[in-house]
Amino acid sequence: MDDTSPATKADLQRLERSLDQKLDKKFERVHEDISRVLDVLVNVDQRLTQKVEDHEKRIVLLEKVAA
């Protein structure tokens, strides 16, 4: 197909399939990226939660010692 000939139904269907495949790949990559970001956030949350719990335990212990 060149720029001067009209597009056929088959041409449009090929174009649609090609676009669908490209979009599927992009959505798949976006989904993978989102999963990686969530993994990082969960990891950070777990590490920070552990540190907060450790600090709370130390504060309670210091309060008991100071009392």
Phi and psi in radians as a Rosetta constraint file:
Dihedral C 1 N 2 CA 2 C 2 CIRCULARHARMONIC -1.973 0.35
Dihedral N 2 CA 2 C 2 N 3 CIRCULARHARMONIC -3.122 0.35
Dihedral C 2 N 3 CA 3 C 3 CIRCULARHARMONIC -1.207 0.35
Dihedral N 3 CA 3 C 3 N 4 CIRCULARHARMONIC -0.307 0.35
Dihedral C 3 N 4 CA 4 C 4 CIRCULARHARMONIC -1.667 0.35
Dihedral N 4 CA 4 C 4 N 5 CIRCULARHARMONIC -0.317 0.35
Dihedral C 4 N 5 CA 5 C 5 CIRCULARHARMONIC -1.645 0.35
Dihedral N 5 CA 5 C 5 N 6 CIRCULARHARMONIC 2.526 0.35
Dihedral C 5 N 6 CA 6 C 6 CIRCULARHARMONIC -1.214 0.35
Dihedral N 6 CA 6 C 6 N 7 CIRCULARHARMONIC 2.615 0.35
Dihedral C 6 N 7 CA 7 C 7 CIRCULARHARMONIC -1.297 0.35
Dihedral N 7 CA 7 C 7 N 8 CIRCULARHARMONIC 2.435 0.35
Dihedral C 7 N 8 CA 8 C 8 CIRCULARHARMONIC -1.647 0.35
Dihedral N 8 CA 8 C 8 N 9 CIRCULARHARMONIC 2.961 0.35
Dihedral C 8 N 9 CA 9 C 9 CIRCULARHARMONIC -1.076 0.35
Dihedral N 9 CA 9 C 9 N 10 CIRCULARHARMONIC -0.667 0.35
Dihedral C 9 N 10 CA 10 C 10 CIRCULARHARMONIC -1.122 0.35
Dihedral N 10 CA 10 C 10 N 11 CIRCULARHARMONIC -0.686 0.35
Dihedral C 10 N 11 CA 11 C 11 CIRCULARHARMONIC -1.067 0.35
Dihedral N 11 CA 11 C 11 N 12 CIRCULARHARMONIC -0.790 0.35
Dihedral C 11 N 12 CA 12 C 12 CIRCULARHARMONIC -1.144 0.35
Dihedral N 12 CA 12 C 12 N 13 CIRCULARHARMONIC -0.668 0.35
Dihedral C 12 N 13 CA 13 C 13 CIRCULARHARMONIC -1.155 0.35
Dihedral N 13 CA 13 C 13 N 14 CIRCULARHARMONIC -0.707 0.35
Dihedral C 13 N 14 CA 14 C 14 CIRCULARHARMONIC -1.092 0.35
Dihedral N 14 CA 14 C 14 N 15 CIRCULARHARMONIC -0.742 0.35
Dihedral C 14 N 15 CA 15 C 15 CIRCULARHARMONIC -1.106 0.35
Dihedral N 15 CA 15 C 15 N 16 CIRCULARHARMONIC -0.757 0.35
Dihedral C 15 N 16 CA 16 C 16 CIRCULARHARMONIC -1.084 0.35
Dihedral N 16 CA 16 C 16 N 17 CIRCULARHARMONIC -0.775 0.35
Dihedral C 16 N 17 CA 17 C 17 CIRCULARHARMONIC -1.072 0.35
Dihedral N 17 CA 17 C 17 N 18 CIRCULARHARMONIC -0.741 0.35
Dihedral C 17 N 18 CA 18 C 18 CIRCULARHARMONIC -1.093 0.35
Dihedral N 18 CA 18 C 18 N 19 CIRCULARHARMONIC -0.781 0.35
Dihedral C 18 N 19 CA 19 C 19 CIRCULARHARMONIC -1.138 0.35
Dihedral N 19 CA 19 C 19 N 20 CIRCULARHARMONIC -0.705 0.35
Dihedral C 19 N 20 CA 20 C 20 CIRCULARHARMONIC -1.061 0.35
Dihedral N 20 CA 20 C 20 N 21 CIRCULARHARMONIC -0.748 0.35
Dihedral C 20 N 21 CA 21 C 21 CIRCULARHARMONIC -1.121 0.35
Dihedral N 21 CA 21 C 21 N 22 CIRCULARHARMONIC -0.746 0.35
Dihedral C 21 N 22 CA 22 C 22 CIRCULARHARMONIC -1.120 0.35
Dihedral N 22 CA 22 C 22 N 23 CIRCULARHARMONIC -0.759 0.35
Dihedral C 22 N 23 CA 23 C 23 CIRCULARHARMONIC -1.134 0.35
Dihedral N 23 CA 23 C 23 N 24 CIRCULARHARMONIC -0.707 0.35
Dihedral C 23 N 24 CA 24 C 24 CIRCULARHARMONIC -1.018 0.35
Dihedral N 24 CA 24 C 24 N 25 CIRCULARHARMONIC -0.776 0.35
Dihedral C 24 N 25 CA 25 C 25 CIRCULARHARMONIC -1.107 0.35
Dihedral N 25 CA 25 C 25 N 26 CIRCULARHARMONIC -0.742 0.35
Dihedral C 25 N 26 CA 26 C 26 CIRCULARHARMONIC -1.132 0.35
Dihedral N 26 CA 26 C 26 N 27 CIRCULARHARMONIC -0.764 0.35
Dihedral C 26 N 27 CA 27 C 27 CIRCULARHARMONIC -1.122 0.35
Dihedral N 27 CA 27 C 27 N 28 CIRCULARHARMONIC -0.641 0.35
Dihedral C 27 N 28 CA 28 C 28 CIRCULARHARMONIC -1.101 0.35
Dihedral N 28 CA 28 C 28 N 29 CIRCULARHARMONIC -0.756 0.35
Dihedral C 28 N 29 CA 29 C 29 CIRCULARHARMONIC -1.162 0.35
Dihedral N 29 CA 29 C 29 N 30 CIRCULARHARMONIC -0.687 0.35
Dihedral C 29 N 30 CA 30 C 30 CIRCULARHARMONIC -1.098 0.35
Dihedral N 30 CA 30 C 30 N 31 CIRCULARHARMONIC -0.743 0.35
Dihedral C 30 N 31 CA 31 C 31 CIRCULARHARMONIC -1.072 0.35
Dihedral N 31 CA 31 C 31 N 32 CIRCULARHARMONIC -0.747 0.35
Dihedral C 31 N 32 CA 32 C 32 CIRCULARHARMONIC -1.103 0.35
Dihedral N 32 CA 32 C 32 N 33 CIRCULARHARMONIC -0.740 0.35
Dihedral C 32 N 33 CA 33 C 33 CIRCULARHARMONIC -1.088 0.35
Dihedral N 33 CA 33 C 33 N 34 CIRCULARHARMONIC -0.752 0.35
Dihedral C 33 N 34 CA 34 C 34 CIRCULARHARMONIC -1.088 0.35
Dihedral N 34 CA 34 C 34 N 35 CIRCULARHARMONIC -0.728 0.35
Dihedral C 34 N 35 CA 35 C 35 CIRCULARHARMONIC -1.079 0.35
Dihedral N 35 CA 35 C 35 N 36 CIRCULARHARMONIC -0.724 0.35
Dihedral C 35 N 36 CA 36 C 36 CIRCULARHARMONIC -1.139 0.35
Dihedral N 36 CA 36 C 36 N 37 CIRCULARHARMONIC -0.734 0.35
Dihedral C 36 N 37 CA 37 C 37 CIRCULARHARMONIC -1.100 0.35
Dihedral N 37 CA 37 C 37 N 38 CIRCULARHARMONIC -0.764 0.35
Dihedral C 37 N 38 CA 38 C 38 CIRCULARHARMONIC -1.092 0.35
Dihedral N 38 CA 38 C 38 N 39 CIRCULARHARMONIC -0.697 0.35
Dihedral C 38 N 39 CA 39 C 39 CIRCULARHARMONIC -1.041 0.35
Dihedral N 39 CA 39 C 39 N 40 CIRCULARHARMONIC -0.763 0.35
Dihedral C 39 N 40 CA 40 C 40 CIRCULARHARMONIC -1.115 0.35
Dihedral N 40 CA 40 C 40 N 41 CIRCULARHARMONIC -0.787 0.35
Dihedral C 40 N 41 CA 41 C 41 CIRCULARHARMONIC -1.103 0.35
Dihedral N 41 CA 41 C 41 N 42 CIRCULARHARMONIC -0.708 0.35
Dihedral C 41 N 42 CA 42 C 42 CIRCULARHARMONIC -1.121 0.35
Dihedral N 42 CA 42 C 42 N 43 CIRCULARHARMONIC -0.730 0.35
Dihedral C 42 N 43 CA 43 C 43 CIRCULARHARMONIC -1.080 0.35
Dihedral N 43 CA 43 C 43 N 44 CIRCULARHARMONIC -0.810 0.35
Dihedral C 43 N 44 CA 44 C 44 CIRCULARHARMONIC -1.091 0.35
Dihedral N 44 CA 44 C 44 N 45 CIRCULARHARMONIC -0.773 0.35
Dihedral C 44 N 45 CA 45 C 45 CIRCULARHARMONIC -1.043 0.35
Dihedral N 45 CA 45 C 45 N 46 CIRCULARHARMONIC -0.761 0.35
Dihedral C 45 N 46 CA 46 C 46 CIRCULARHARMONIC -1.115 0.35
Dihedral N 46 CA 46 C 46 N 47 CIRCULARHARMONIC -0.730 0.35
Dihedral C 46 N 47 CA 47 C 47 CIRCULARHARMONIC -1.176 0.35
Dihedral N 47 CA 47 C 47 N 48 CIRCULARHARMONIC -0.751 0.35
Dihedral C 47 N 48 CA 48 C 48 CIRCULARHARMONIC -1.180 0.35
Dihedral N 48 CA 48 C 48 N 49 CIRCULARHARMONIC -0.683 0.35
Dihedral C 48 N 49 CA 49 C 49 CIRCULARHARMONIC -1.063 0.35
Dihedral N 49 CA 49 C 49 N 50 CIRCULARHARMONIC -0.756 0.35
Dihedral C 49 N 50 CA 50 C 50 CIRCULARHARMONIC -1.081 0.35
Dihedral N 50 CA 50 C 50 N 51 CIRCULARHARMONIC -0.744 0.35
Dihedral C 50 N 51 CA 51 C 51 CIRCULARHARMONIC -1.140 0.35
Dihedral N 51 CA 51 C 51 N 52 CIRCULARHARMONIC -0.717 0.35
Dihedral C 51 N 52 CA 52 C 52 CIRCULARHARMONIC -1.094 0.35
Dihedral N 52 CA 52 C 52 N 53 CIRCULARHARMONIC -0.772 0.35
Dihedral C 52 N 53 CA 53 C 53 CIRCULARHARMONIC -1.088 0.35
Dihedral N 53 CA 53 C 53 N 54 CIRCULARHARMONIC -0.702 0.35
Dihedral C 53 N 54 CA 54 C 54 CIRCULARHARMONIC -1.093 0.35
Dihedral N 54 CA 54 C 54 N 55 CIRCULARHARMONIC -0.763 0.35
Dihedral C 54 N 55 CA 55 C 55 CIRCULARHARMONIC -1.142 0.35
Dihedral N 55 CA 55 C 55 N 56 CIRCULARHARMONIC -0.677 0.35
Dihedral C 55 N 56 CA 56 C 56 CIRCULARHARMONIC -1.105 0.35
Dihedral N 56 CA 56 C 56 N 57 CIRCULARHARMONIC -0.721 0.35
Dihedral C 56 N 57 CA 57 C 57 CIRCULARHARMONIC -1.090 0.35
Dihedral N 57 CA 57 C 57 N 58 CIRCULARHARMONIC -0.745 0.35
Dihedral C 57 N 58 CA 58 C 58 CIRCULARHARMONIC -1.110 0.35
Dihedral N 58 CA 58 C 58 N 59 CIRCULARHARMONIC -0.711 0.35
Dihedral C 58 N 59 CA 59 C 59 CIRCULARHARMONIC -1.123 0.35
Dihedral N 59 CA 59 C 59 N 60 CIRCULARHARMONIC -0.767 0.35
Dihedral C 59 N 60 CA 60 C 60 CIRCULARHARMONIC -1.072 0.35
Dihedral N 60 CA 60 C 60 N 61 CIRCULARHARMONIC -0.762 0.35
Dihedral C 60 N 61 CA 61 C 61 CIRCULARHARMONIC -1.096 0.35
Dihedral N 61 CA 61 C 61 N 62 CIRCULARHARMONIC -0.757 0.35
Dihedral C 61 N 62 CA 62 C 62 CIRCULARHARMONIC -1.121 0.35
Dihedral N 62 CA 62 C 62 N 63 CIRCULARHARMONIC -0.665 0.35
Dihedral C 62 N 63 CA 63 C 63 CIRCULARHARMONIC -1.112 0.35
Dihedral N 63 CA 63 C 63 N 64 CIRCULARHARMONIC -0.708 0.35
Dihedral C 63 N 64 CA 64 C 64 CIRCULARHARMONIC -1.149 0.35
Dihedral N 64 CA 64 C 64 N 65 CIRCULARHARMONIC -0.720 0.35
Dihedral C 64 N 65 CA 65 C 65 CIRCULARHARMONIC -1.165 0.35
Dihedral N 65 CA 65 C 65 N 66 CIRCULARHARMONIC -0.702 0.35
Dihedral C 65 N 66 CA 66 C 66 CIRCULARHARMONIC -1.293 0.35
Dihedral N 66 CA 66 C 66 N 67 CIRCULARHARMONIC -0.388 0.35
